[in-house]
Amino acid sequence: MEVYEKINEIIKQKKLTKRAFANILINLKPQLKITGETPVEGTIYGYLSGKISIPIELIPYISEALDITEQELFYTKESTKKKCIKYLIDNSGSSGLEELSRYINSRITQNINVNYGHVVMSNRELKNSKIEELIELMEFAPPSFLDKVIVKLREYKNISEDFL
């Protein structure tokens, strides 16, 4: 996928019009190295259609306009996302890790409230209730099934530990 296609995809995901995106980008006042000017709306439409190559100096402004990281414009594979997360963790330092932890925790509490029946439960409460139910039902599972579940859960655990 080309960068301009990824930008268009993100614009749609964020339910923006191309005009709204162009206005946000223009209001950030990026300056092109060639002209020293901010690109006009028509030029931005050219970027979005792929008819004009996007200058590298616009990438930080585009990511800011879309409220995403610059890296999100260039990758789509899960393995690349994991590498990016691992890089952030390995290279953030203690204050950066604390900030990252606060951000993740705030996203969990803000966005992951699950409507479970008529009671709204946090992700942790929902997870604990599912674990309890799973433990209760495991007594009815045949040993071969339990072996497969254990192997799969260990794989998930190892994946989680890779990020720590």
C-alpha positions in Angstrom: 0.0 0.0 0.0 1.3 3.4 -1.0 1.6 6.2 1.7 -1.1 8.3 0.0 -3.5 5.2 0.1 -2.8 4.7 3.8 -3.5 8.4 4.4 -6.8 8.1 2.5 -7.7 5.0 4.5 -7.0 6.8 7.8 -9.0 9.8 6.7 -12.0 7.5 6.1 -11.5 5.7 9.4 -11.5 9.1 11.2 -14.6 10.1 9.3 -13.0 13.2 7.9 -13.5 14.7 4.5 -10.5 15.3 2.3 -11.3 19.0 2.5 -11.4 18.9 6.3 -8.0 17.0 6.3 -6.6 19.6 3.9 -7.7 22.5 6.1 -6.2 20.9 9.2 -2.9 20.3 7.4 -2.9 23.9 6.0 -3.6 25.3 9.5 -0.4 23.5 10.8 1.5 25.8 8.3 4.0 23.3 7.0 6.6 24.8 4.7 7.8 23.0 1.6 11.5 23.1 1.1 11.2 23.8 -2.6 8.9 26.8 -2.4 9.1 27.8 1.3 5.3 28.0 1.2 2.5 26.0 2.8 0.9 23.7 0.2 -2.5 24.8 -1.0 -5.7 22.7 -1.0 -5.3 21.6 -4.7 -1.8 20.4 -4.1 -2.9 18.4 -1.1 -5.6 16.8 -3.2 -2.8 15.9 -5.6 -1.0 14.2 -2.8 -4.1 12.3 -1.8 -4.7 11.1 -5.3 -1.1 9.9 -5.8 -0.6 12.3 -8.7 2.0 14.3 -6.7 4.6 12.7 -4.5 4.3 13.7 -0.9 7.4 15.6 0.2 9.1 13.9 3.2 9.0 17.2 5.2 5.2 16.9 5.2 5.1 13.5 7.0 5.3 14.9 10.5 2.5 17.4 9.7 0.3 14.8 8.1 0.7 12.5 11.1 -0.2 15.4 13.4 -3.2 16.3 11.3 -4.4 12.7 11.5 -3.4 12.4 15.2 -1.3 9.3 14.5 2.4 8.4 14.7 4.5 8.9 11.6 5.2 5.1 11.6 1.5 4.4 11.1 1.7 5.8 7.6 4.3 3.2 6.7 3.4 -0.1 8.2 0.4 -2.4 8.2 1.8 -5.8 9.3 1.3 -6.9 12.9 5.0 -8.0 13.2 6.0 -4.4 12.3 3.7 -3.0 15.0 5.2 -5.3 17.5 8.7 -4.3 16.6 7.7 -0.6 16.9 6.3 -1.3 20.4 9.3 -3.2 21.4 11.6 -0.4 20.2 9.6 2.2 22.2 9.8 0.1 25.3 13.6 -0.6 24.9 14.5 3.0 24.1 12.2 5.1 26.2 14.1 5.3 29.5 12.3 5.2 32.8 10.4 8.5 32.4 9.3 7.5 28.9 8.2 4.1 30.2 6.2 5.7 33.0 4.5 8.0 30.5 3.8 5.0 28.1 2.4 3.1 31.0 0.1 6.0 32.1 -1.1 6.3 28.5 -1.9 2.6 28.1 -3.7 2.5 31.4 -5.7 5.6 30.6 -6.7 4.1 27.2 -7.8 0.9 28.9 -9.9 2.7 31.4 -11.3 5.2 28.8 -12.0 2.9 25.9 -12.4 -0.6 27.2 -15.5 -0.6 29.3 -17.4 -3.6 28.1 -21.2 -3.9 28.3 -21.7 -7.3 29.8 -25.4 -7.9 30.1 -26.8 -4.9 31.9 -23.7 -4.2 33.9 -20.8 -2.2 32.6 -17.6 -3.9 33.6 -14.0 -2.8 33.3 -11.8 -5.0 31.1 -10.1 -6.4 34.2 -13.4 -7.3 35.8 -14.6 -8.9 32.6 -11.4 -10.8 32.2 -11.5 -12.1 35.8 -15.1 -13.2 35.4 -14.2 -15.1 32.2 -11.3 -16.7 33.9 -13.5 -17.9 36.8 -16.0 -19.3 34.3 -13.3 -21.0 32.3 -11.9 -22.7 35.5 -15.4 -23.9 36.4 -15.9 -25.5 32.9 -12.4 -27.0 32.6 -13.4 -29.9 34.8 -15.6 -31.1 32.0 -12.8 -31.0 29.3 -10.9 -34.1 28.2 -7.2 -34.2 29.0 -6.1 -33.8 25.4 -8.1 -30.6 25.1 -6.6 -29.3 28.3 -3.1 -30.0 26.9 -3.9 -28.0 23.8 -5.2 -25.1 25.8 -2.1 -25.1 28.0 0.2 -25.0 25.0 -1.8 -22.1 23.4 -1.9 -20.1 26.7 1.9 -20.5 27.1 2.3 -19.1 23.5 0.2 -16.1 24.5 2.2 -15.6 27.7 5.5 -15.7 25.7 4.2 -13.2 23.2 3.2 -10.9 26.1 6.6 -11.3 27.8 8.4 -10.4 24.6 7.1 -6.8 25.0 8.3 -6.5 28.6 
